[in-house]
Amino acid sequence: MSKNERREKISQFFDLGKGRFTSDEYDLMERMAYNKDEYVGKSKTKSYSYDGYSSEGKYTRKGETKYTLLDNDGKYGLKVDESYKDDDGYKGESSTLYSLARDILNNLFNLD
């Protein structure tokens, strides 16, 4: 299979955009394309904590980031949900949906 044929086949499952990919990345996307049931819905939550300083003094922030692989209208997507709470009362949350293959691959290590 030529490189263009391979790219065309993978583009059925990933939004490749104008991204450039290594041979290993193409191999991974190909495995994911043919084993979608194994990957879609896979998620991992990572917790973190750190101390910071503001004009009001020292605070501790605790948070979580959850990474989830989705089926986004037939193509892969990656949803990243983040939330945090500081011991001084501040809190926040956000959610980001990545659809480009480059963004998904750059964040994929977080699922391991």
N, C-alpha and C positions, 0 to 999 in steps of 0.2 A: 504494500500500500504506500503510495507516495505521501510526502509530507502534507501537500494540499488536501488530499483525500482524507487523511487522518484528521486534519484540522476541521474539515467540513463535517465529518462524522461526530467529532467531539462537540462541535458548536450546536448540535441538537440538544445537548445536555447542559452546556455552559455558555454564558454570554462572554465570548472571548474578547469583545471589543477590539482594540488595536494592540492588545497585549502581545508581548513576545514571551515565549515559554521555552524552558529547557526540555531536553528529551525526557528527563526524569519527571518533570511536571506533566508532560503529555502522557507518560505512562500512568501516573497517578490519576489524572482525569479520566483516562480510558478505563481504568479499574473501577473508578467510582461510577462511570456511566453504565457499565455492564453489571454492576452490583448495587443498584440504587437502593434496594430494600435494606441492605446492610448499612448504608450511610444516612439516608434521610431519617430525621428524627433523633439522630445521635446528638447528645448534648453533654456539656461539662460545665460545672460551676467552680470558679476559683475565688477564694476569699483572700482578702488582704487587710492589713492594718498598718498604719504608720502614724508617727507624731509629726505635727507641723506647728508653725507659729503664725499668728496673725497680730493685728494691732491690739487685740485683747489678751494676748498671751498664748501659751501653749495649748494645743488641743490634740486629741487622738481621733483619727478617722478610721472607721471600719467599713468595709464594703464587700460587695460581691459582683463578679462579672460572669454572666452565663452565656455560653456560645452554643448555638443550636443550628444544625444543618437542616434546611427546609427544601421542599419541592415548591418552587416559585413558578407556577404556571408551566410545569414541565421541565424547567431548568433549575439547576441548583441555586440556592440562596443561603446566606448565613446571617442569622439574627444574633445580635449582640445586645444583651440587656445588662445595664449597669445600675447599681444602686449603692448609696453610701449614707452613713450617719455619723456625725461628729458628736463627741461627748459634750459639746457646748450647745447642742440643739439643732445645728444645721443639718439638713438632709437633702438628698436629691436622687433623681433617677433619670435614665435616658434609655432609648432603644434605637438601634441602628440596623437597617437591613442592607446587606451587601449583595449585589447581584453580579458584579463583574468577576470573572474567574481570577484575575490577579488579586483582588481584594480577598476573595475566599481563600486562595492558596496562602496568602500572607498571614492569615489568621488561623489556618487549619491546624497548626502545631498546638494551638490552645486546646484542641480536642483530644490530644494524646494523653 
